[in-house]
Amino acid sequence: MRVPVAGGVTWFKACAEVQAFEPRLTAELYARWPDRVTKVLAVDESRRWLLLGDAGIAVRELWNPPEAGSRYCRHMPSCRRERRHTR
Protein backbone atom coordinates (compact mmCIF):
# COMPACT_ATOMS: atom_id res chain seq x y z
CA MET A 1 0.00 0.00 0.00
CA ARG A 2 1.40 3.40 -1.01
CA VAL A 3 1.49 5.76 1.98
CA PRO A 4 2.09 9.47 1.35
CA VAL A 5 4.15 11.13 4.10
CA ALA A 6 5.70 14.56 4.54
CA GLY A 7 8.51 14.76 2.03
CA GLY A 8 7.65 11.73 -0.06
CA VAL A 9 6.08 8.32 -0.17
CA THR A 10 6.55 5.08 1.76
CA TRP A 11 5.22 1.63 1.07
CA PHE A 12 3.49 -0.50 3.70
CA LYS A 13 3.20 -4.25 3.24
CA ALA A 14 1.33 -6.67 5.47
CA CYS A 15 2.60 -10.10 4.51
CA ALA A 16 0.43 -13.20 4.54
CA GLU A 17 1.37 -16.01 6.92
CA VAL A 18 3.02 -17.92 4.09
CA GLN A 19 5.26 -14.85 3.59
CA ALA A 20 6.20 -14.51 7.25
CA PHE A 21 9.89 -14.75 6.29
CA GLU A 22 9.72 -11.65 4.07
CA PRO A 23 10.12 -8.80 6.61
CA ARG A 24 13.29 -10.27 8.12
CA LEU A 25 14.67 -11.31 4.73
CA THR A 26 14.06 -7.87 3.24
CA ALA A 27 15.70 -6.15 6.22
CA GLU A 28 18.73 -8.45 6.02
CA LEU A 29 19.07 -7.94 2.26
CA TYR A 30 18.90 -4.17 2.74
CA ALA A 31 21.53 -4.33 5.49
CA ARG A 32 23.85 -6.27 3.18
CA TRP A 33 23.15 -4.49 -0.12
CA PRO A 34 21.64 -1.05 0.57
CA ASP A 35 22.46 0.05 -2.98
CA ARG A 36 20.37 -2.79 -4.47
CA VAL A 37 17.38 -3.13 -2.15
CA THR A 38 14.67 -0.64 -1.25
CA LYS A 39 15.34 1.12 2.05
CA VAL A 40 13.70 -0.65 4.98
CA LEU A 41 12.25 1.94 7.35
CA ALA A 42 10.60 -0.42 9.83
CA VAL A 43 9.88 -4.11 10.36
CA ASP A 44 7.43 -5.80 12.72
CA GLU A 45 8.16 -9.52 12.45
CA SER A 46 5.38 -10.61 14.80
CA ARG A 47 2.77 -8.85 12.62
CA ARG A 48 4.63 -9.58 9.36
CA TRP A 49 4.71 -5.87 8.47
CA LEU A 50 7.19 -3.95 6.35
CA LEU A 51 7.55 -0.21 5.85
CA LEU A 52 9.75 0.62 2.88
CA GLY A 53 11.11 3.78 1.35
CA ASP A 54 10.05 4.85 -2.12
CA ALA A 55 12.03 3.08 -4.85
CA GLY A 56 10.62 5.06 -7.75
CA ILE A 57 8.23 3.89 -10.45
CA ALA A 58 6.69 0.48 -9.83
CA VAL A 59 7.84 -2.09 -12.39
CA ARG A 60 4.25 -3.06 -13.16
CA GLU A 61 3.61 0.51 -14.33
CA LEU A 62 6.30 0.15 -17.01
CA TRP A 63 6.08 -3.44 -18.31
CA ASN A 64 6.06 -7.06 -17.27
CA PRO A 65 9.68 -8.14 -16.59
CA PRO A 66 9.27 -11.87 -17.35
CA GLU A 67 8.25 -11.01 -20.91
CA ALA A 68 10.72 -8.15 -21.20
CA GLY A 69 13.67 -9.07 -19.01
CA SER A 70 16.23 -7.24 -21.11
CA ARG A 71 14.20 -4.01 -20.94
CA TYR A 72 13.99 -4.39 -17.18
CA CYS A 73 17.74 -4.91 -16.84
CA ARG A 74 18.57 -1.87 -18.96
CA HIS A 75 17.27 0.24 -16.09
CA MET A 76 19.08 -1.64 -13.34
CA PRO A 77 22.90 -1.56 -13.54
CA SER A 78 23.35 -4.30 -10.94
CA CYS A 79 20.99 -6.57 -12.88
CA ARG A 80 23.03 -6.02 -16.05
CA ARG A 81 26.22 -6.95 -14.17
CA GLU A 82 24.67 -10.13 -12.74
CA ARG A 83 23.27 -11.26 -16.11
CA ARG A 84 26.66 -10.74 -17.76
CA HIS A 85 28.37 -12.95 -15.18
CA THR A 86 25.83 -15.78 -15.37
CA ARG A 87 25.84 -16.29 -19.14
C-alpha positions, 0 to 999 in steps of 0.5 A: 500500500502506497502511503504518502508522508511529509517529504515523499512516499513510503510503502506499507506491506502486510505479509500473509502467513506464508510470507512470514519470512519476508520482513526479516529477509528484506531487512537483512538484504537491505543491510547487506546491499543497501544500494540494491534493495529498497530502504527498509524503514521499519519491520514488525516480524510478529505482525509480518509488516514492512515499511519501505522507502520509495524506490521510484516507479513500480515495475508493473507501471512500465512493463512485465519483466518476465516477458521483457527481461532485457528491458527491465535490466537496462534500467538496473545496472546491478541486474546487467552486471549479474546477467553478464556474469551468469551467461 
